[in-house]
Amino acid sequence: MTDSKSSFFQDVYEVVKLIPEGRATSYGAIANYLGLKRSARMVGWAMNAAHSDPTIPAHRVVNRIGVLSGKIHFNGGPNVMQERLEAEGITIENDQIQKFSEVFWDPMIELGL
């Protein structure tokens, strides 16, 4: 892993660690906060690499419409992401967060810039 990739992943993880329980955000919102608006896919790669670290609440990061697009990457099976979100009070139907706008955590607003 190059230093810049490692640094980017670490920056992503630091933002993800700030997402409060019961809230969720998107790959794109994190990329935008980090000043790389078109790098949502790279945020996804960072999340895929984070599933073995219990300090990173990767389950709180979904796609732009609230779909649990990264669920297949969780250790323990494809239901782990949904189970973790539901344990925090988030309703999931058909692999999508219901009322996503109500639980959406935007780091640009929440953390400011």
Secondary structure by P-SEA (a helix, b strand, c coil): ccaaaaaaaaaaaaaaaaccccbbbcaaaaaaaacccccaaaaaaaaaacccccccccccccccccccccccccccccaaaaaaaaaaccccccccccccccccccccccccc
